[in-house]
Amino acid sequence: MQNQMNLLKDLQEIDQEISSIEATRHGYRAELDAFSADTTRVQEMLDQLNDEVALLQQAEAELQQGLLKERDNVTRVEGRLPEIQTQKEYVAVLKEIDVAKKANKEIEEQKQAKQQEVTALENDIQEKESELADIQEKSEARGAELLQLLEESEKLLLKRTKTRESVAAELPVSLLRKYHTLFQRRGGLALALARNGACLGCNMQLPPQQYNQLLKVEKIQTCPHCNRILYVEIDV
């Protein structure tokens, strides 16, 4: 019976180490995923900014065409001035020129506003490009390190898993099943040390008769409060 208990303690120690390795590996993968997520996030922002710039530049080009058209109108109308013969017609042409010039001014102002928006967006693009480059640089350096750590931890995990299989193979199936259930339900602590009449897993007092039986190490016993498998330290 003492041999089985020693095997269970070894198994718990191995399983705790395996759980720690797996948690560490999860952290490595999460860090890699974070780099990928940050890269995607900034790239999407860059794409959106570039799309906005493209739309603004298209609108600016259309305004430029409209401006050229209105300037042609002014030139065309002003070219009629020498041909005017009446005061009434002269006033009408001057009014037409004034309207065309005002239209030119409005279009020019709209065009300048678009140019300012483009400039502001281009500044944002430069900032995001710099941020993206920084993320990619860190990702390349840390990513290589994380991949190396994942590879090393995978080898260690495989080694400890093989050891676990070897230890588990020496235990009865029913006992192994009970241990596994407790390990999952009790946060990786299926076994608990009993000392001075108490279970140190839940810090509850054990029935005196049960504790005395534990000291004899004659059979597997569990705590009546937390159900953990109990063991005692035997002085050799």
Secondary structure as UniProt FT lines:
FT   HELIX           2..78
FT   TURN            79..80
FT   HELIX           81..83
FT   HELIX           87..168
FT   TURN            169..170
FT   HELIX           173..185
FT   TURN            186..188
FT   STRAND          191..195
FT   TURN            196..197
FT   STRAND          198..199
FT   TURN            200..203
FT   STRAND          204..205
FT   HELIX           208..216
FT   TURN            224..226
FT   STRAND          229..231
//
